[in-house]
Amino acid sequence: MMDWPPQSPDLNPIMQMWGELENKLDRIYSTFKRKKSCFQVTAFCQENEHNYEAPNMQNKKCGKATWTVIFEDSVDKDALHSLKPLQSPPPPPSFKVVQRKQRIVCLILDVSGSMEGSRILQQQQAATHFLRNIIEDQARVGIVALSTFASTLSPLTTIDSDTARENLIKSLPKVASGLTKMCLGLSQGLQVLFYDSGDAFGYEIIFLTDGEATDNIAGCAPSAIQSGAIIHTLAFSDIYYSMQKCAMLKTSNQLMDAFASLTLSTGDYINEPLESVGARTSDWFNGTVSVDQTVGNKTSFVIIYEISFPSVYIQSPSGSVYTQTNMSHDVSQKTVTLNIPGTTEPGDWKYSIQTTILQALTLTVTSQAAQADVPPITVKTHMNQQFSDGTKPMIVFAEVSQSYRPVINADVWATLEDPSFTGADAFQDDGIYFRYFIKMVNGRSSLKVRVKNQDGQTRFAVVSLISILVQLNHPKPPVFEEPLDVGNFTRTDIGESFEVKLSGTAPPNFPPNRITDLSAVIQEDTVLLNWTAPGEDLDQGTAKSYEIRWSFDLKMLRFNFSNGYSVNTTAVSPQKARSVEQHSFNLNITIQNGTTLFFAVQSEDKQNAKSETSNIAQASKILPGPKPSGISNPDMNLTGLVISLCVVTMLICFIVVFAVKHRKLSAQSDMALIVTNECQNNLYA
């Protein structure tokens, strides 16, 4: 794709006029534009100003004015209609540029009596994995144990060698006893951080506890947060207090996931958790992990077993098989580890784990970026709410990208305490997948997302390349013509936990989700509608029925849907959510040339709950006009025009050649006369 006008130091007048026009266009009041800055935006359009007929994404997804969208979910929504414009310009924004410091982490590990048994073992397994495979080189790590008292097991230690990592692992506690004095542990952890520089701002605390505090954690948590430390709380039970992150843990696999996900908090996506799966079986536990070309350094396979040592086989893409003889076995921690030296071979790695007794098995695979200057593919997850009373649906989001490039068409599973479910792209080609979470159960749950591509459908979306130099308005950048093939890959991420407290005993009933991609086409006198099927409850299940209406007036459909003309939908049987729906029909009118019609859909569930009105789709009937009477044969006229242009061009060339030749002859005659006169003057001198 070429930019217009071409970049040239010498612009002709036409190009200069184009440049002036483009500059003027930048001053047009607009909501949607290519460039990033628009200095003249002073207000957002309100309902009476909004253009509902504009075929843009705002009308498809929202169908409301910008002003309404901004304040619809705000605490100030009641003041929407009484707000007045600012009497003076708002103050200029201020920006603070910061640079990431060396990563400093303090592990605060609960070793109270309630951690005895499987919990203290799971803590050892996960902390060992974090210290050996997750925390990056040159970071500094300290370890604090808490029970009736708090003690420092290791001061801040720089991770500069494998020996440093193993020394920290040896410091991990192995015995549990005493009370759970969380405030003492939190205070001791902050002292370890303060000892380094007298300041804990930006440093991290990873607080692992069973949540059964014997002191008042709510009394000391606020001051810890005010210190500026980033506090990640990993809890084995329904603990809830004001920390930045709290993940509910019920198995050792979840604890491993939680520790692995903490590497992403720095913004430096070097170490990636590729896979984390588990099963309780007395037979084979098989699967495939895809290692793509963006990762591959320091790849490790960690297998944790519950009772007895299983048989483990791991096969590389080229066919090499690794067995127990190639792995390290820690009997005390019931852990088997395979470290792949150098850069791992990209492709599908297959694992087969066999056990003859019924036991729990888990596999965790991590890998670092293959190249320091090539960011790996990452997945980031979150819920739209961390607390729900059931009145509003909860939404699971997963963003899959490589740096700023979205990864599309991936398979995404979000796993809660209920069966897993897959997500779809909210906006086409943006790499953000979402699903509603409607099976609400009282209590606290954690979220885990797995992303996979093994069928060759995943691509990098078509995106613009950006410059590192920050500019308000970039020149229009080059664009990839086709999406780039990502190849097979696997990723895992664990998000923040959330809490549900339902007001009633039964879970809430939600209506079908709003259709946002309705499109319409008029073919002769037939109307063809297309849309994505909603569910029985939001985007899950199958709706009971559809109601389709049309009108000559868009706003009438938008604000008074039931007053539109009804379409017979008895032949339409709703399909499962996210299926493609099509319906064609003839109207009881003759559609004249130039007519524009508007269409909308509502869906209904078995409890007769209706969805919101869909986006308004419009379609026009445009017939080609008759040929102009003066043109009987366009091809002959075009030929004549070309011949005429050639004749005129030849005539101009002849005139130019004649004029140039005549000037040369005149110049030669004048020169001969001058030379003759000069010779005569010299002769008589």
C-alpha positions as CSV (number, residue, x, y, z in Angstrom):
1,M,0.0,0.0,0.0
2,M,1.4,3.4,-1.0
3,D,1.1,6.7,0.9
4,W,-0.3,9.7,-0.9
5,P,1.2,12.1,-1.6
6,P,4.6,10.5,-2.2
7,Q,7.3,11.8,0.2
8,S,9.5,14.1,-1.9
9,P,11.6,17.2,-1.1
10,D,10.2,19.0,-4.1
11,L,6.4,19.0,-4.1
12,N,4.7,20.3,-7.2
13,P,1.7,22.7,-6.7
14,I,-0.8,19.9,-6.8
15,M,1.0,18.0,-4.0
16,Q,1.3,21.2,-2.0
17,M,-2.5,21.7,-2.4
18,W,-3.0,18.1,-1.2
19,G,-0.8,18.7,1.8
20,E,-2.7,21.9,2.7
21,L,-6.0,19.9,2.4
22,E,-4.8,17.1,4.6
23,N,-3.7,19.7,7.3
24,K,-7.2,21.2,7.1
25,L,-8.8,17.8,7.5
26,D,-6.8,17.4,10.8
27,R,-8.8,20.3,12.1
28,I,-12.2,18.7,11.4
29,Y,-14.2,17.8,14.5
30,S,-14.3,14.0,14.5
31,T,-14.7,11.0,16.7
32,F,-13.0,8.3,14.7
33,K,-9.8,9.0,12.8
34,R,-6.5,7.4,11.9
35,K,-4.2,9.7,13.7
36,K,-3.6,9.6,17.4
37,S,-4.1,13.2,18.4
38,C,-6.9,15.7,17.7
39,F,-6.4,18.9,19.7
40,Q,-9.8,20.4,19.0
41,V,-11.9,17.8,20.8
42,T,-13.7,19.7,23.5
43,A,-16.9,17.8,24.1
44,F,-18.5,14.4,23.4
45,C,-21.8,14.1,21.5
46,Q,-24.9,13.5,23.5
47,E,-28.0,11.4,22.6
48,N,-29.7,14.2,20.6
49,E,-26.5,14.8,18.6
50,H,-25.4,11.2,17.9
51,N,-25.5,10.0,14.4
52,Y,-27.2,6.6,14.7
53,E,-27.0,5.9,10.9
54,A,-23.2,6.0,10.8
55,P,-22.0,2.4,9.9
56,N,-19.3,2.4,12.6
57,M,-18.2,0.1,15.4
58,Q,-19.7,2.4,18.0
59,N,-23.2,1.9,16.7
60,K,-22.7,-1.8,16.2
61,K,-21.3,-2.5,19.7
62,C,-23.0,0.3,21.7
63,G,-25.8,1.9,19.7
64,K,-25.4,4.9,22.0
65,A,-23.8,8.4,22.1
66,T,-20.3,8.7,23.5
67,W,-21.6,10.7,26.4
68,T,-24.0,8.0,27.4
69,V,-21.4,5.2,27.0
70,I,-18.9,7.0,29.3
71,F,-21.4,7.6,32.1
72,E,-23.6,4.5,31.8
73,D,-21.6,2.4,34.4
74,S,-20.2,5.4,36.3
75,V,-20.9,6.3,39.9
76,D,-22.0,9.6,38.5
77,K,-24.5,8.2,36.0
78,D,-27.4,9.8,37.9
79,A,-25.9,13.2,37.2
80,L,-25.7,12.5,33.4
81,H,-28.5,14.8,32.4
82,S,-27.6,17.6,34.7
83,L,-23.9,17.9,34.0
84,K,-22.8,21.2,32.7
85,P,-19.7,22.0,30.5
86,L,-16.5,23.2,32.2
87,Q,-16.4,26.9,32.7
88,S,-12.7,26.9,31.8
89,P,-10.3,24.6,30.0
90,P,-9.2,21.5,32.1
91,P,-5.7,21.6,33.6
92,P,-2.9,20.1,31.4
93,P,-2.1,16.5,32.2
94,S,1.2,15.6,33.8
95,F,3.3,12.6,32.9
96,K,5.9,10.8,35.0
97,V,8.5,8.8,33.1
98,V,9.9,5.9,35.2
99,Q,12.4,3.2,34.5
100,R,12.1,-0.3,35.8
101,K,14.5,-1.0,38.7
102,Q,16.2,-4.3,39.4
103,R,13.5,-6.8,40.4
104,I,13.5,-7.3,44.2
105,V,11.2,-10.0,45.7
106,C,10.5,-11.2,49.2
107,L,8.8,-14.6,49.7
108,I,6.7,-14.6,52.9
109,L,5.9,-18.3,53.6
110,D,3.3,-19.4,56.1
111,V,4.7,-22.3,58.2
112,S,2.0,-22.3,60.9
113,G,0.4,-25.5,62.2
114,S,-2.5,-25.3,59.7
115,M,0.0,-25.7,56.9
116,E,1.1,-29.1,58.0
117,G,0.8,-32.1,55.7
118,S,0.2,-31.6,51.9
119,R,0.2,-27.8,52.1
120,I,3.8,-27.4,53.3
121,L,4.8,-29.8,50.6
122,Q,2.9,-27.9,47.9
123,Q,4.5,-24.7,49.1
124,Q,8.0,-26.3,48.8
125,Q,7.2,-27.6,45.3
126,A,5.9,-24.2,44.0
127,A,8.6,-22.1,45.6
128,T,11.3,-24.4,44.3
129,H,9.9,-24.1,40.8
130,F,9.7,-20.3,41.2
131,L,13.3,-20.0,42.4
132,R,14.8,-22.5,39.9
133,N,12.8,-21.7,36.7
134,I,10.8,-18.5,37.0
135,I,12.6,-15.7,38.7
136,E,14.9,-14.0,36.2
137,D,18.7,-13.6,36.5
138,Q,20.1,-10.6,38.4
139,A,16.9,-10.3,40.4
140,R,17.2,-10.2,44.2
141,V,15.2,-12.6,46.4
142,G,14.7,-12.8,50.2
143,I,12.7,-15.4,52.2
144,V,10.7,-14.9,55.4
145,A,8.9,-17.6,57.4
146,L,5.9,-16.8,59.6
147,S,4.1,-18.7,62.3
148,T,3.9,-17.6,66.0
149,F,7.0,-15.6,65.2
150,A,8.5,-14.3,62.0
151,S,12.1,-14.9,60.9
152,T,14.3,-14.2,57.9
153,L,15.5,-17.4,56.4
154,S,17.5,-15.6,53.7
155,P,18.3,-11.9,53.2
156,L,18.1,-10.4,49.7
157,T,20.3,-12.5,47.5
158,T,21.2,-11.7,43.9
159,I,20.3,-14.4,41.4
160,D,23.6,-14.5,39.5
161,S,24.3,-18.3,39.2
162,D,22.7,-21.7,39.6
163,T,24.4,-21.9,43.0
164,A,22.6,-18.8,44.2
165,R,19.3,-20.4,43.2
166,E,20.0,-23.7,44.9
167,N,21.1,-22.0,48.1
168,L,17.8,-20.2,48.2
169,I,16.0,-23.5,47.6
170,K,17.8,-25.0,50.6
171,S,16.5,-22.2,52.8
172,L,12.9,-23.1,52.2
173,P,11.0,-24.2,55.3
174,K,10.1,-27.8,55.6
175,V,8.3,-28.0,59.0
176,A,5.0,-26.4,60.0
177,S,3.9,-25.5,63.5
178,G,2.6,-22.6,65.6
179,L,0.1,-19.8,65.1
180,T,-0.5,-17.7,62.0
181,K,0.7,-14.2,62.8
182,M,0.3,-12.6,59.4
183,C,1.0,-9.1,60.5
184,L,4.4,-10.2,62.0
185,G,5.2,-11.9,58.7
186,L,4.2,-8.9,56.6
187,S,6.2,-6.6,58.8
188,Q,9.3,-8.8,58.6
189,G,9.0,-9.0,54.9
190,L,8.9,-5.2,54.6
191,Q,12.0,-5.0,56.8
192,V,13.9,-7.3,54.4
193,L,12.9,-4.9,51.5
194,F,13.7,-1.8,53.5
195,Y,17.2,-3.1,54.4
196,D,18.2,-2.8,50.8
197,S,17.5,0.9,50.2
198,G,15.3,2.1,52.9
199,D,12.4,2.1,50.5
200,A,10.0,-0.6,49.4
201,F,8.4,1.3,46.5
202,G,8.0,-1.0,43.5
203,Y,9.5,-4.0,45.3
204,E,7.4,-7.2,45.5
205,I,6.1,-9.4,48.3
206,I,4.7,-12.8,47.5
207,F,2.6,-13.8,50.5
208,L,1.7,-17.5,50.6
209,T,-0.7,-18.4,53.4
210,D,-3.5,-20.7,54.3
211,G,-5.6,-17.6,55.2
212,E,-6.4,-18.7,58.7
213,A,-4.9,-15.7,60.5
214,T,-4.8,-15.6,64.3
215,D,-4.3,-11.8,64.3
216,N,-6.1,-8.9,62.7
217,I,-4.6,-8.7,59.1
218,A,-7.1,-5.9,58.2
219,G,-5.3,-3.7,60.7
220,C,-1.8,-4.0,59.2
221,A,-2.6,-4.5,55.5
222,P,-3.3,-0.8,54.7
223,S,0.1,0.4,56.0
224,A,1.8,-2.3,54.0
225,I,0.1,-1.2,50.8
226,Q,0.9,2.4,51.5
227,S,4.6,1.5,51.5
228,G,4.4,1.2,47.7
229,A,5.3,-2.5,47.7
230,I,3.5,-4.7,45.2
231,I,1.8,-7.5,47.3
232,H,0.8,-10.7,45.7
233,T,-1.3,-12.8,48.0
234,L,-1.7,-16.6,47.3
235,A,-4.2,-18.2,49.6
236,F,-5.2,-21.8,50.2
237,S,-8.7,-20.8,51.5
238,D,-11.4,-18.1,51.4
239,I,-9.3,-15.3,52.6
240,Y,-10.2,-11.8,51.4
241,Y,-8.6,-8.5,52.4
242,S,-7.2,-5.4,50.7
243,M,-4.2,-6.7,48.9
244,Q,-3.4,-6.1,45.2
245,K,-3.7,-9.7,44.2
246,C,-5.3,-12.7,45.8
247,A,-5.5,-16.0,44.2
248,M,-7.5,-18.9,45.5
249,L,-5.5,-22.2,45.6
250,K,-6.9,-25.6,46.0
251,T,-4.3,-27.9,44.4
252,S,-0.5,-27.9,43.9
253,N,-1.1,-27.3,40.2
254,Q,-2.9,-24.1,40.9
255,L,0.0,-23.0,43.2
256,M,2.5,-23.7,40.5
257,D,0.4,-21.6,38.1
258,A,0.2,-18.7,40.5
259,F,3.9,-18.6,41.0
260,A,4.6,-18.8,37.3
261,S,2.2,-16.0,36.5
262,L,3.9,-13.6,38.8
263,T,6.8,-13.3,36.4
264,L,4.5,-11.1,34.2
265,S,4.1,-8.4,36.8
266,T,7.3,-6.7,35.8
267,G,6.2,-6.0,32.3
268,D,9.3,-7.8,31.1
269,Y,7.9,-10.9,29.3
270,I,11.0,-13.0,29.3
271,N,9.9,-16.2,31.0
272,E,6.6,-17.8,29.7
273,P,4.5,-20.5,31.4
274,L,3.7,-22.6,28.3
275,E,1.6,-25.4,29.8
276,S,0.1,-26.4,33.2
277,V,-2.1,-29.4,33.3
278,G,-3.1,-32.1,35.8
279,A,-5.1,-35.3,36.1
280,R,-6.0,-37.9,38.7
281,T,-5.4,-41.3,37.0
282,S,-4.2,-44.8,37.4
283,D,-3.2,-45.1,33.8
284,W,-1.6,-43.0,31.1
285,F,-1.5,-39.2,31.2
286,N,-0.7,-37.9,27.7
287,G,-0.6,-34.6,25.9
288,T,1.2,-32.2,23.6
289,V,3.0,-28.9,24.3
290,S,3.8,-26.6,21.4
291,V,7.0,-24.7,21.6
292,D,7.0,-21.8,19.1
293,Q,10.0,-19.9,17.8
294,T,9.6,-16.9,20.2
295,V,10.6,-19.1,23.2
296,G,12.9,-22.0,23.7
297,N,15.7,-20.9,26.1
298,K,15.9,-22.6,29.6
299,T,12.9,-24.8,28.9
300,S,11.9,-27.1,31.8
301,F,9.3,-29.8,32.2
302,V,8.3,-30.3,35.9
303,I,6.2,-33.3,36.9
304,I,4.8,-33.5,40.4
305,Y,3.3,-36.8,41.6
306,E,1.2,-37.5,44.7
307,I,2.2,-41.0,45.9
308,S,4.7,-43.0,43.8
309,F,7.3,-42.2,41.1
310,P,5.6,-42.6,37.7
311,S,7.2,-43.5,34.3
312,V,7.8,-40.4,32.3
313,Y,8.5,-40.2,28.5
314,I,9.0,-36.9,26.7
315,Q,9.5,-36.8,22.9
316,S,10.9,-33.9,20.9
317,P,9.6,-32.8,17.5
318,S,12.5,-34.6,15.8
319,G,11.8,-37.9,17.6
320,S,14.3,-37.9,20.5
321,V,12.9,-39.5,23.6
322,Y,13.8,-38.4,27.1
323,T,13.2,-40.8,30.0
324,Q,13.9,-40.8,33.8
325,T,17.6,-41.2,33.1
326,N,17.7,-37.8,31.6
327,M,15.7,-36.2,34.4
328,S,16.4,-35.1,38.0
329,H,14.3,-36.6,40.8
330,D,13.7,-35.0,44.1
331,V,12.1,-37.7,46.3
332,S,11.4,-35.3,49.3
333,Q,9.4,-32.9,47.1
334,K,8.0,-35.7,44.8
335,T,9.2,-33.8,41.7
336,V,10.7,-34.9,38.5
337,T,12.4,-32.2,36.3
338,L,13.7,-32.3,32.7
339,N,15.8,-29.3,31.7
340,I,16.5,-28.9,28.0
341,P,20.0,-27.4,27.5
342,G,20.5,-24.6,25.0
343,T,17.6,-23.5,22.8
344,T,14.7,-26.0,22.6
345,E,13.8,-27.4,19.3
346,P,10.6,-25.7,18.1
347,G,7.5,-27.8,17.4
348,D,5.2,-30.2,19.2
349,W,6.7,-31.9,22.3
350,K,4.7,-35.0,23.4
351,Y,4.6,-36.2,26.9
352,S,3.4,-39.6,28.2
353,I,3.3,-40.3,32.0
354,Q,2.3,-43.7,33.3
355,T,1.2,-44.6,36.8
356,T,-0.1,-48.0,38.0
357,I,-1.9,-46.6,41.1
358,L,-4.5,-43.9,41.4
359,Q,-2.8,-40.6,42.1
360,A,-2.7,-36.9,41.1
361,L,-0.2,-35.9,38.5
362,T,0.6,-32.4,37.2
363,L,2.9,-31.1,34.5
364,T,4.2,-27.6,34.2
365,V,6.3,-26.4,31.3
366,T,8.1,-23.0,31.2
367,S,10.5,-21.5,28.7
368,Q,12.3,-18.2,28.2
369,A,12.4,-15.9,25.2
370,A,14.6,-17.3,22.4
371,Q,16.0,-13.9,21.6
372,A,16.3,-10.9,23.9
373,D,15.1,-8.5,21.2
374,V,12.1,-10.6,20.1
375,P,9.2,-10.6,22.6
376,P,7.4,-13.9,23.0
377,I,3.6,-14.5,22.5
378,T,1.9,-13.8,25.8
379,V,-1.6,-14.1,27.3
380,K,-3.0,-11.7,29.9
381,T,-6.3,-12.4,31.7
382,H,-8.7,-10.6,33.9
383,M,-12.3,-10.5,35.1
384,N,-14.5,-7.4,34.7
385,Q,-15.4,-7.6,38.4
386,Q,-13.6,-8.9,41.4
387,F,-16.9,-9.1,43.4
388,S,-20.4,-10.0,42.2
389,D,-23.7,-10.2,43.9
390,G,-25.3,-11.8,40.8
391,T,-27.1,-8.8,39.5
392,K,-24.5,-8.2,36.7
393,P,-22.9,-10.9,34.6
394,M,-19.2,-11.5,35.0
395,I,-16.9,-11.5,31.9
396,V,-13.7,-13.3,31.4
397,F,-11.2,-11.6,29.2
398,A,-8.0,-13.0,27.6
399,E,-5.6,-10.9,25.5
400,V,-3.3,-12.8,23.3
401,S,-0.5,-10.9,21.6
402,Q,3.1,-10.6,20.7
403,S,4.2,-7.2,21.9
404,Y,1.6,-5.0,20.2
405,R,0.5,-7.5,17.5
406,P,-2.8,-9.3,18.2
407,V,-2.9,-13.0,17.8
408,I,-6.2,-14.1,16.3
409,N,-8.1,-17.4,15.7
410,A,-6.5,-19.0,18.8
411,D,-8.3,-21.6,20.9
412,V,-8.8,-20.2,24.4
413,W,-10.1,-22.0,27.5
414,A,-10.9,-20.2,30.7
415,T,-11.1,-22.6,33.6
416,L,-12.9,-21.8,36.9
417,E,-14.2,-24.2,39.4
418,D,-16.8,-25.2,36.8
419,P,-16.1,-27.0,33.5
420,S,-14.0,-25.1,31.1
421,F,-15.4,-23.1,28.2
422,T,-14.0,-21.4,25.2
423,G,-14.0,-17.8,24.2
424,A,-14.5,-15.9,21.0
425,D,-13.0,-12.6,19.7
426,A,-15.0,-9.6,20.9
427,F,-13.8,-7.3,18.2
428,Q,-12.5,-9.0,15.0
429,D,-8.7,-9.3,14.7
430,D,-7.9,-7.5,18.0
431,G,-6.6,-10.6,19.8
432,I,-9.0,-10.1,22.8
433,Y,-11.2,-13.1,23.6
434,F,-14.1,-13.0,26.1
435,R,-16.9,-15.1,27.5
436,Y,-19.6,-14.5,30.1
437,F,-19.3,-16.4,33.4
438,I,-22.9,-17.1,34.4
439,K,-22.6,-20.3,36.5
440,M,-22.1,-18.3,39.7
441,V,-21.6,-20.1,43.0
442,N,-21.1,-18.5,46.4
443,G,-17.4,-18.3,47.4
444,R,-14.0,-17.2,46.0
445,S,-12.7,-18.7,42.8
446,S,-9.5,-18.3,40.7
447,L,-9.3,-18.0,37.0
448,K,-6.9,-19.9,34.7
449,V,-6.7,-19.4,30.9
450,R,-5.0,-21.8,28.4
451,V,-4.3,-20.7,24.8
452,K,-3.4,-23.1,22.1
453,N,-2.9,-23.3,18.4
454,Q,-2.4,-26.7,16.7
455,D,-4.5,-26.5,13.6
456,G,-2.7,-23.7,11.7
457,Q,-5.5,-21.2,11.9
458,T,-3.9,-18.7,14.3
459,R,-2.4,-15.6,12.7
460,F,-1.0,-12.3,13.7
461,A,-3.6,-9.7,12.8
462,V,-3.0,-7.1,10.1
463,V,-1.7,-4.2,12.2
464,S,0.3,-1.0,11.6
465,L,4.0,-0.8,12.4
466,I,4.8,2.0,14.9
467,S,8.0,3.9,15.5
468,I,9.8,4.0,18.8
469,L,9.9,7.8,18.6
470,V,6.8,9.2,20.3
471,Q,5.0,11.5,18.0
472,L,1.5,12.9,18.2
473,N,0.7,12.2,14.6
474,H,2.8,9.6,12.7
475,P,2.9,9.6,9.0
476,K,0.6,6.8,7.8
477,P,2.6,3.7,8.5
478,P,3.1,0.7,6.2
479,V,0.6,-2.2,6.7
480,F,1.0,-5.9,6.3
481,E,-1.0,-7.0,3.3
482,E,-1.7,-10.5,4.8
483,P,-1.8,-11.8,8.4
484,L,1.4,-13.6,9.4
485,D,1.4,-17.3,10.3
486,V,2.1,-17.7,14.0
487,G,2.7,-21.5,14.0
488,N,1.8,-23.9,16.8
489,F,2.1,-22.5,20.4
490,T,0.8,-23.1,23.9
491,R,0.4,-20.6,26.7
492,T,-1.1,-20.6,30.3
493,D,-1.9,-17.7,32.6
494,I,-3.7,-17.4,35.9
495,G,-5.7,-14.3,36.8
496,E,-6.9,-12.7,39.9
497,S,-9.4,-14.4,42.1
498,F,-13.0,-13.1,42.4
499,E,-15.7,-13.5,45.0
500,V,-19.4,-14.2,44.5
501,K,-22.1,-13.6,47.1
502,L,-25.6,-14.3,45.7
503,S,-28.6,-12.6,47.3
504,G,-30.8,-15.7,46.7
505,T,-30.3,-19.4,46.6
506,A,-30.8,-19.9,42.9
507,P,-28.3,-18.4,40.4
508,P,-29.6,-15.4,38.4
509,N,-31.2,-15.8,35.0
510,F,-29.7,-13.6,32.3
511,P,-31.4,-12.9,29.0
512,P,-29.7,-13.7,25.7
513,N,-26.8,-11.4,24.8
514,R,-27.3,-8.5,22.5
515,I,-26.6,-9.2,18.8
516,T,-23.9,-6.7,17.6
517,D,-23.1,-7.9,14.1
518,L,-26.4,-7.9,12.3
519,S,-26.0,-7.2,8.5
520,A,-28.6,-6.8,5.8
521,V,-28.5,-7.0,2.0
522,I,-31.3,-6.4,-0.5
523,Q,-31.1,-8.6,-3.6
524,E,-33.9,-7.6,-6.0
525,D,-36.9,-7.9,-3.7
526,T,-35.4,-10.3,-1.2
527,V,-33.8,-9.3,2.1
528,L,-30.9,-11.4,3.4
529,L,-29.9,-11.0,7.1
530,N,-26.8,-12.4,8.8
531,W,-25.8,-12.4,12.5
532,T,-24.1,-14.5,15.2
533,A,-26.5,-16.5,17.3
534,P,-26.8,-15.4,21.0
535,G,-27.3,-17.9,23.8
536,E,-30.1,-18.9,26.2
537,D,-28.2,-17.1,28.9
538,L,-26.0,-14.4,27.5
539,D,-23.6,-16.2,25.1
540,Q,-24.2,-19.8,26.4
541,G,-26.8,-22.3,25.3
542,T,-29.4,-21.8,22.6
543,A,-32.1,-19.0,22.5
544,K,-35.8,-20.0,22.2
545,S,-36.8,-17.6,19.4
546,Y,-36.1,-14.4,17.4
547,E,-38.2,-11.3,16.7
548,I,-37.2,-9.4,13.6
549,R,-38.6,-6.0,12.7
550,W,-37.9,-3.4,10.0
551,S,-38.7,0.2,9.4
552,F,-38.0,3.2,7.1
553,D,-36.9,5.1,10.2
554,L,-33.8,4.0,12.1
555,K,-34.6,5.9,15.3
556,M,-38.0,4.4,15.5
557,L,-36.5,0.9,15.6
558,R,-33.8,2.1,18.0
559,F,-36.2,3.6,20.6
560,N,-39.5,1.9,19.8
561,F,-38.6,-1.6,18.5
562,S,-42.1,-3.0,19.0
563,N,-43.6,-0.4,16.6
564,G,-41.5,-1.7,13.7
565,Y,-43.0,-3.9,10.9
566,S,-42.8,-7.5,12.0
567,V,-41.1,-10.3,9.9
568,N,-42.4,-13.8,10.0
569,T,-39.8,-15.9,11.8
570,T,-41.7,-19.2,12.2
571,A,-39.1,-20.9,9.8
572,V,-36.2,-19.6,11.9
573,S,-34.9,-22.1,14.5
574,P,-32.2,-20.6,16.7
575,Q,-28.9,-22.4,16.6
576,K,-26.3,-22.8,19.4
577,A,-24.6,-19.7,20.6
578,R,-21.8,-18.3,18.4
579,S,-23.2,-20.1,15.3
580,V,-23.8,-18.1,12.1
581,E,-27.4,-17.4,11.5
582,Q,-29.0,-16.5,8.1
583,H,-32.6,-15.6,7.2
584,S,-34.0,-14.4,3.8
585,F,-37.5,-13.2,3.2
586,N,-39.6,-11.0,1.0
587,L,-41.4,-7.9,2.3
588,N,-45.1,-7.3,1.5
589,I,-44.1,-4.2,-0.4
590,T,-42.4,-3.4,-3.7
591,I,-38.9,-2.0,-2.9
592,Q,-38.3,1.0,-5.1
593,N,-34.9,1.9,-6.5
594,G,-33.1,4.1,-4.0
595,T,-35.0,2.8,-1.0
596,T,-33.1,2.4,2.3
597,L,-34.6,0.0,4.9
598,F,-33.5,-0.6,8.5
599,F,-33.6,-4.0,10.4
600,A,-33.2,-5.1,14.0
601,V,-33.5,-8.3,16.0
602,Q,-34.3,-9.3,19.5
603,S,-33.9,-12.8,20.9
604,E,-35.9,-14.5,23.8
605,D,-35.1,-17.3,26.2
606,K,-37.2,-20.0,27.7
607,Q,-38.1,-17.8,30.7
608,N,-39.4,-15.2,28.1
609,A,-36.5,-12.8,29.0
610,K,-35.7,-10.7,26.0
611,S,-32.3,-9.4,24.8
612,E,-31.5,-5.8,24.1
613,T,-32.3,-4.7,20.5
614,S,-29.5,-5.6,18.2
615,N,-27.4,-3.1,16.2
616,I,-29.5,-1.5,13.4
617,A,-28.6,-2.9,10.0
618,Q,-29.4,-0.9,6.9
619,A,-29.7,-1.9,3.3
620,S,-30.4,0.0,0.1
621,K,-31.7,-1.0,-3.2
622,I,-29.7,0.7,-5.9
623,L,-30.3,-0.2,-9.6
624,P,-27.9,0.9,-12.4
625,G,-29.2,3.8,-14.4
626,P,-29.8,3.8,-18.2
627,K,-27.0,4.5,-20.6
628,P,-26.7,8.2,-21.7
629,S,-28.4,8.6,-25.1
630,G,-25.3,10.4,-26.7
631,I,-23.0,7.4,-26.2
632,S,-23.9,4.5,-28.5
633,N,-20.6,2.7,-28.4
634,P,-18.3,3.5,-25.5
635,D,-15.4,1.5,-26.9
636,M,-15.4,3.5,-30.2
637,N,-15.5,6.8,-28.3
638,L,-12.6,5.7,-26.1
639,T,-10.6,4.7,-29.2
640,G,-11.3,8.1,-30.8
641,L,-10.3,9.9,-27.6
642,V,-7.0,8.0,-27.5
643,I,-6.2,8.8,-31.1
644,S,-7.0,12.5,-30.6
645,L,-4.7,12.7,-27.6
646,C,-1.9,11.0,-29.6
647,V,-2.3,13.5,-32.5
648,V,-2.3,16.5,-30.2
649,T,0.8,15.1,-28.4
650,M,2.6,14.7,-31.7
651,L,1.7,18.2,-32.8
652,I,3.0,19.7,-29.6
653,C,6.3,17.7,-30.0
654,F,6.6,19.0,-33.6
655,I,6.1,22.6,-32.6
656,V,8.6,22.3,-29.7
657,V,11.3,20.7,-32.0
658,F,10.7,23.4,-34.7
659,A,11.0,26.2,-32.2
660,V,14.2,24.8,-30.6
661,K,15.8,24.2,-34.1
662,H,14.9,27.8,-35.2
663,R,16.5,29.2,-32.0
664,K,19.7,27.3,-32.7
665,L,19.9,28.6,-36.3
666,S,19.3,32.2,-35.2
667,A,22.0,31.9,-32.5
668,Q,24.5,30.5,-35.0
669,S,23.8,33.4,-37.5
670,D,24.3,36.0,-34.8
671,M,27.5,34.3,-33.7
672,A,28.8,34.3,-37.3
673,L,28.0,38.0,-37.7
674,I,29.9,38.9,-34.5
675,V,33.0,36.9,-35.6
676,T,33.0,38.7,-39.0
677,N,32.8,42.1,-37.5
678,E,35.6,41.3,-35.0
679,C,37.9,40.1,-37.8
680,Q,37.3,43.3,-39.8
681,N,38.1,45.5,-36.8
682,N,41.4,43.6,-36.3
683,L,42.3,44.0,-40.0
684,Y,42.0,47.8,-39.9
685,A,43.5,48.2,-36.5
